[in-house]
Amino acid sequence: MKFPILFVLFLKLLQLLNISAETIQQDVTSKGMCTEETANGCEDSSKAESTTNNRNDDAASQRIVSKIEKTWAKYKSCSAEPQDPKCECHQKVWQKDLEVFQKQGITKQNIKDATKFGTLYKIFNQKLYRTADCFFPARCEGIEYFLLKIAPSLPNMDFVVNTRDYPQVSGRFARDVLPVFSFSKTSDYRDIMYPAWTFWAGGPAIKLFPTGIGRWDIQREKINKAGLEFPWEKKIAKGFFRGSRTSHERDSLVLLSRSNPNWVDAAYTKNQAWKSPKDTLGEEPAQEVSFEYHCQFKYLFNFRGVAASFRFKHLFLCRSLVFHVGNEWLEFFYPALKPWKHYVPLDKNPSQSEIKEIMEFFRRNDDLAKNIAEAGYEFIWHHLRMEDIECYWKHLMTNYSKLLKYEVVEDKSLIEIKDKKSNNQKRRRSDEF
């Protein structure tokens, strides 16, 4: 009798041992622990997980590489001749902006209605005139520099120039599309884009440039020289940004800089509305720096401000990789620049992780970063010269004048705008006599 009882107990013990082993195995599997018995299985699982992660990384990288390769393969030079004497690179912009007026033309009443949105100008008998009041005199000066140069070659015309930051003619709500010239806009507006005043005068006034940045011809040479002093191999492999908090879209980069200073050096400076550190995201404002200082860094960030940011064209001259955030706001030369060819595009309001991921990709692919940086530099250097600005103004105004459906007459209430340089020369001559 004892033998059957012992046998039954032995079977139950074996059963318990099996259950315990199964439980241990399940626990190991669920918690990812390894034992000698499961080491091979864990190693295979770890390899599989590692392979999956690498595959995901490769897929994300391949998407970027594919975009770059496709863009470079399809890209064609925007001009038939290297020097682009006909400023072909930018002609599609003025053609598109003027297209809306082709059918009905521009009437005298259209001009009258448009004057509430800007300053009235007139070219008459090859001379430039405008109303006595200009909302921003320095900005008018920056515009008039180019208008005075081309006025002798233009027919008579009236036109209205908006010198505010924001465009004026809504394409959604306005019943009539009025001919208003603005420096920047989005696709929601029907303003006619012109080269901003900042190419000559009236640019943002900062501590380093109390009367405004301006003088693109001078800035080009200075920044280009700094770019040569910091070739790609000597640049710091970090992102860089300095600017005021005119848009909250810049916050992520500044916060990333605070948490990851080895990745990004980004900080807010004061603007005219600054009252306390609240206006610079809780920290004291940083000091402003020159564009030449930017050239030390491999990765430079451009964000919109109130409208388009004036820094965009300057950044390329450092021969650094430009990250352009958002694609809504335009200046006249933006459409000729191609994302992934001349700069790296980022959606507006990028998260810190998105910024870090794209930077990490280009850190790993330094040759791609350098190629895009160089292509961006080459385009701005060769196709955004002072002569390109003048050429654009001339084509824009010549074709605009053809749309006027009335005879332009003299208006003695307007003041004549004269070239300050020629006036000074005349004064010097009179003083000599």
Secondary structure, 3 states (H helix, E strand, C coil): CHHHHHHHHHHHHHHHHHHHHHHHHHHHHHHCCCCCCCHHHHHHHHHHHHHHHHHHHHHHHHHHHHHHHHHHHHCCCCCCCCCCCCCHHHHHHHHHHHHCCCCCCECHHHHHHHHHHCEEEEEECCEEEECCCCCCHHHHHHHHHHHHHHHHHCCCEEEEECCCCCCCCECCCCCCCCCEEECCECCCECCEECCCHHHCCCCCCCCCCCCCCCCHHHHHHHHHHHHHHCCHHHCEEEEEEEECCCCHHHHHHHHHHHHCCCCEEEEEECCCCCCCHHHHCCCCCECCCCHHHHCCEEEEEECCCCCCCCCHHHHHCCCCEEEEECCCCECCCHHHCCECCCEEEECCCCCHHHHHHHHHHHHHCHHHHHHHHHHHHHHHHHHCCHHHHHHHHHHHHHHHHCCECCCCCCCCCCEEECCHHHHHHHHHHHHHC
